[in-house]
Amino acid sequence: MSTTLKAAPLAPILARLLDDADESSTALHRELEHLTPQERAQLHQQADYRALYHRTRDHHLAVSRDTARLLYMLARALRAHNIVEFGTSFGVSTLHLAAALRDNGGGRLIGSEFEPSKVARARDTIVAAGLADLVDLREGDALETLARDLPEPIDLVLLDGAKSLYPAVLSLLAPHLRPGAVIVADNADWSDDYLAIVRDPVGRYQSLAFGVDVELSVFTG
């Protein structure tokens, strides 16, 4: 039986979006090549995250194709019905997660995106893909948008926004996680504080680096 990922209307929309994301990633890497290492590091500091995401408002900043597929697979394997996403951008990860919810029989995906222009485009794409009934995309700072009205319990979390905010966002979500919930953090190696939390041997998580740019963690309860 065909999955939602491979059927219209989502499949052709997702194919175009992934191609656009690849082009956007190449363009962004060219731009960053002109920055010094110090300038690149400053972009990921908490004080500068607003400036960073305004500067990159036309770039996808999407998860990789492999990570997107991993998100779908994890959500299906968990039989997830409640998912939270920090950093929606133009919606590559959102569409994969919402497709998994559809194939799981329904659920709720709470997304948060800081940049208004990206929120508008992502919402249009989600509607066109026929997944709007599953997605609550909230505009604004995640420390505010994810501090209220969260689904219970949360089965899966994607962290793919400002890396310096990963510890604070995880702290907001932790009381709502079910034992066995999975947290996928993209580019987590840019947040030493986050890695210290999820890799703490006496903490509440089991965690490991997955691939070249993902930290995969399980909440043990």
PLY file of the C-alpha trace (Angstrom):
ply
format ascii 1.0
element vertex 221
property float x
property float y
property float z
element edge 220
property int vertex1
property int vertex2
end_header
0.00 0.00 0.00
1.35 3.44 -0.95
2.38 5.77 1.85
1.36 9.40 2.01
4.93 10.37 1.11
4.67 8.63 -2.25
1.17 9.76 -3.23
-0.33 12.96 -4.61
-0.73 15.68 -3.62
2.29 15.44 -1.30
4.81 13.58 -3.46
5.24 16.16 -6.27
5.20 19.06 -3.80
7.86 17.41 -1.67
10.04 16.62 -4.69
10.09 20.28 -5.71
10.69 21.44 -2.15
13.63 19.06 -1.69
15.22 20.25 -4.93
14.78 23.86 -3.81
16.33 23.00 -0.43
19.37 21.46 -2.12
19.90 24.59 -4.20
19.41 26.79 -1.16
21.96 24.80 0.85
24.56 25.17 -1.89
23.97 28.93 -2.09
24.19 29.34 1.68
27.46 27.43 1.87
28.90 29.80 -0.74
27.85 32.77 1.36
29.34 31.32 4.55
32.66 30.67 2.86
33.27 34.42 2.93
32.92 34.59 6.73
35.77 34.09 9.14
35.54 31.17 11.61
34.87 33.71 14.36
32.00 35.26 12.40
30.47 31.85 11.73
30.69 30.94 15.40
29.04 34.21 16.43
26.06 33.46 14.20
25.12 30.54 16.43
25.38 32.36 19.73
22.13 33.04 21.52
22.51 36.82 21.33
22.72 36.66 17.54
20.12 34.05 16.63
17.50 36.62 15.63
19.96 38.29 13.29
20.99 34.92 11.86
17.46 33.82 11.04
16.56 37.18 9.54
19.72 37.06 7.43
18.86 33.56 6.18
15.12 34.15 5.71
15.32 33.19 2.02
17.24 29.97 2.70
15.61 26.66 3.55
17.95 25.58 6.38
16.27 22.22 5.95
17.26 18.84 7.33
19.00 16.57 4.85
17.05 14.18 2.66
18.26 11.26 4.77
17.26 12.99 8.00
13.85 13.78 6.56
13.32 10.10 5.74
14.59 9.15 9.19
11.98 11.43 10.78
9.19 9.75 8.84
10.47 6.30 9.76
10.88 7.13 13.45
7.40 8.62 13.65
5.92 5.52 12.03
7.95 3.14 14.23
6.87 5.00 17.36
3.27 5.10 16.11
3.54 8.76 17.03
0.44 10.89 17.42
1.95 13.95 19.14
5.01 15.62 17.61
6.74 18.95 18.31
9.07 20.66 15.84
11.35 23.58 16.69
12.30 25.29 13.42
9.84 24.69 10.58
11.48 26.86 7.89
9.75 26.11 4.56
8.41 22.77 5.74
10.57 19.89 4.49
10.68 18.17 7.89
7.11 19.23 8.68
5.74 17.46 5.63
7.58 14.23 6.45
6.37 14.28 10.05
2.79 15.16 9.11
2.78 12.40 6.49
3.74 9.93 9.21
0.89 11.19 11.39
-1.53 10.68 8.50
-0.26 7.14 7.97
-0.47 6.51 11.73
-4.15 7.38 11.65
-3.93 11.02 12.74
-2.44 13.22 15.42
-1.07 16.68 16.06
2.16 18.34 14.99
3.07 21.56 16.77
5.59 23.58 14.78
7.37 26.81 15.64
9.04 29.22 13.22
10.50 32.63 14.00
10.59 34.18 10.51
7.13 35.42 9.34
7.81 35.01 5.62
8.72 31.37 6.15
5.58 30.78 8.22
3.41 32.10 5.39
5.08 29.94 2.75
5.13 26.84 4.93
1.43 27.18 5.71
0.59 27.46 2.01
2.66 24.36 1.27
1.10 22.36 4.10
-2.39 23.25 2.84
-1.49 22.31 -0.74
-0.15 18.97 0.50
-3.46 18.21 2.21
-1.95 18.03 5.69
-3.22 21.24 7.30
-5.61 19.40 9.62
-2.61 17.79 11.34
-0.35 20.83 11.76
-0.47 23.74 14.19
2.29 26.07 12.97
3.02 28.84 15.48
4.79 32.04 14.53
7.28 33.59 16.94
9.99 32.79 19.43
9.83 29.11 20.40
10.47 29.96 24.04
7.00 31.52 23.95
5.14 29.48 21.32
6.18 26.14 22.82
5.48 27.19 26.40
1.71 26.60 26.08
-0.93 24.19 24.82
1.33 21.23 24.12
-0.02 17.77 23.27
0.20 15.06 25.93
2.27 13.00 25.83
4.84 14.01 23.22
6.13 11.05 21.21
8.74 12.73 19.00
10.63 16.03 18.94
12.66 17.64 16.18
15.08 20.40 17.16
16.20 22.34 14.09
16.09 26.01 15.05
18.63 28.24 16.78
21.16 25.80 18.21
21.87 27.94 21.28
18.21 27.51 22.28
18.24 23.70 22.21
18.72 23.33 26.00
15.95 25.83 26.80
13.50 24.29 24.31
14.23 20.80 25.60
13.59 22.04 29.15
10.17 23.32 28.06
9.24 20.04 26.42
10.71 17.55 28.89
7.73 17.56 31.31
5.49 16.51 28.41
7.65 13.70 26.98
6.51 10.12 27.34
9.06 7.52 28.39
10.63 6.30 25.18
10.05 9.57 23.34
12.67 10.31 20.68
14.44 13.65 20.24
16.19 14.35 16.94
18.54 17.36 17.09
19.96 18.59 13.80
23.47 20.08 13.99
23.55 19.46 17.72
27.34 19.64 17.65
26.87 23.42 17.53
25.41 23.31 21.06
27.81 21.88 23.63
25.33 22.66 26.41
22.65 20.56 24.74
25.00 17.63 24.22
26.05 17.80 27.87
22.39 17.33 28.88
21.46 14.44 26.61
24.80 12.64 27.00
24.94 12.94 30.79
25.52 9.34 31.96
23.31 9.88 35.02
20.71 11.96 33.19
17.29 11.12 31.75
18.39 10.44 28.18
20.24 7.83 26.17
21.93 9.54 23.25
24.34 9.10 20.37
25.55 10.90 17.29
23.78 9.61 14.18
25.28 10.26 10.77
27.31 13.41 10.30
24.98 16.04 11.71
22.28 14.52 13.93
22.05 13.68 17.64
19.47 10.96 18.32
18.23 10.73 21.90
15.63 8.73 23.80
13.92 10.06 26.93
14.09 7.32 29.54
11.54 8.84 31.90
0 1
1 2
2 3
3 4
4 5
5 6
6 7
7 8
8 9
9 10
10 11
11 12
12 13
13 14
14 15
15 16
16 17
17 18
18 19
19 20
20 21
21 22
22 23
23 24
24 25
25 26
26 27
27 28
28 29
29 30
30 31
31 32
32 33
33 34
34 35
35 36
36 37
37 38
38 39
39 40
40 41
41 42
42 43
43 44
44 45
45 46
46 47
47 48
48 49
49 50
50 51
51 52
52 53
53 54
54 55
55 56
56 57
57 58
58 59
59 60
60 61
61 62
62 63
63 64
64 65
65 66
66 67
67 68
68 69
69 70
70 71
71 72
72 73
73 74
74 75
75 76
76 77
77 78
78 79
79 80
80 81
81 82
82 83
83 84
84 85
85 86
86 87
87 88
88 89
89 90
90 91
91 92
92 93
93 94
94 95
95 96
96 97
97 98
98 99
99 100
100 101
101 102
102 103
103 104
104 105
105 106
106 107
107 108
108 109
109 110
110 111
111 112
112 113
113 114
114 115
115 116
116 117
117 118
118 119
119 120
120 121
121 122
122 123
123 124
124 125
125 126
126 127
127 128
128 129
129 130
130 131
131 132
132 133
133 134
134 135
135 136
136 137
137 138
138 139
139 140
140 141
141 142
142 143
143 144
144 145
145 146
146 147
147 148
148 149
149 150
150 151
151 152
152 153
153 154
154 155
155 156
156 157
157 158
158 159
159 160
160 161
161 162
162 163
163 164
164 165
165 166
166 167
167 168
168 169
169 170
170 171
171 172
172 173
173 174
174 175
175 176
176 177
177 178
178 179
179 180
180 181
181 182
182 183
183 184
184 185
185 186
186 187
187 188
188 189
189 190
190 191
191 192
192 193
193 194
194 195
195 196
196 197
197 198
198 199
199 200
200 201
201 202
202 203
203 204
204 205
205 206
206 207
207 208
208 209
209 210
210 211
211 212
212 213
213 214
214 215
215 216
216 217
217 218
218 219
219 220
